Amino acid sequence: MWDVKYYVSVQVLDFIAITENCSFPNQKRASCDFDFPDGNCLKKNLVGALESNRNLLSGGAPITHGWLLVETTVKALKVIEDKSLLVSHCSEVLKKNGQPLLFTPPDWHGPQIVKSVVATATEFGPQFTGIPMILLRVTGKRTRWIRQGLKRTEVVSMPPMFHVHGASYELDSGHGDGEAGMGLRLSLPKSFIQRYLPERSHTFDLQTKFGCVDNKFRRLVILLAQELEMGLRNGPMFAEGLSLTILGLLDQHYGIKSLTLDAPQKMSFKHKAKITELIDASLGSNLTIENMAEALDLSPSYFCALFSATFGAPPHKYVTQKRIDRAAYLLRSEPQKSLAEIATSTGFSSQSHLTGVFKRYMKQTPARYRAY
């Protein structure tokens, strides 16, 4: 079962918290996990919850909860429309009965693993992780070209390589080409971290690294996938032991250590001013969450939580809005500048990239905005 509520950003966490004590007449409780790994199915569930509770929530919930439910659901749907889970464009391998091949029982407390078919050629839009994830190629060789702002990265995937992604990892778009094959996506839900590393559940994260080779780790992941495929044939304790060993290896070799263990509150005035200055000075460059976190000597995951609590929006969304605001100002204050020049000076990779994002935020194209 996919722990989707840890994948779809703060808005969905808000949705779950608001509806935690509300019972839905024709839906599962909003606080439970959804049995769907992809954003489209999650979207259907959220829409269903909204439709069945349009007028009043049952169970005596205050009417204000209903308005909050509507508002937060709309926000959640927008997040899902704009981004998708990392490598969700690959098709999950299913059993004949339609269930995932690597099906986990309801009482499973370990990591989540999905086995997917990787096509020869693919293109994909904005994707994110939300929680630490590892991509492991089982068969076939493939190359992906991914874009993150102005940065372009070529990533080769082939046995015995695997790629580690931190909880704050995001990409804007990309495409892949190579041999068809099979891949595994291993995810570390927050419930898993809270269960086995409770003292670090607020700060645990992994460093994003591509092209890692560790044969012991690879064998453990494949063995755990085989256990799930065979219905935990060696018993849940064996699978739990594999899970703990995997977590230990990841923490030892790729974990980000943080000195701050308390739940995030808000940034100090000094830190807020430092980050604001950094963002304003870096709108035209390749500003990353890792850069900003490093400036405050924090792990990326803890920084993201602290940033959202302080600025009221995740770092990526806040920086994008600042770039759009700067572009809008330049469009009218410097009419001699071309759209391509403005795109470059505000951190967008191309004129088309600026146009697409500008239209999404401002509901009109840059050219139309400049004309009026």
Secondary structure, DSSP 8 states (H G I E B T S, - for coil): ---GGGTSHHHHHHHHHHTTT-B-SSS--TTS--S--SHHHHHHHHHHHHHHTSS--BTT--HHHHHHHHHHHHHHHHHHHH-EETTTTSEE-B-TTSSBTT---TT--S-EEEEEEE-SEEEE--EE-SS-EEEEE-S--EEEEEEETTEEEEEEE-TTEEEEE-TT-EESEEEEEE--EEEEEEE--HHHHHHH-GGGTTT--B--EEEEE-HHHHHHHHHHHHHHHTTSTT-HHHHHHHHHHHHHHHHHHHB---S--S------HHHHHHHHHHHHHSTTS---HHHHHHHTT--HHHHHHHHHHHHSS-HHHHHHHHHHHHHHHHHHH-TTS-HHHHHHHTT-SSHHHHHHHHHHHHSS-HHHHHH-
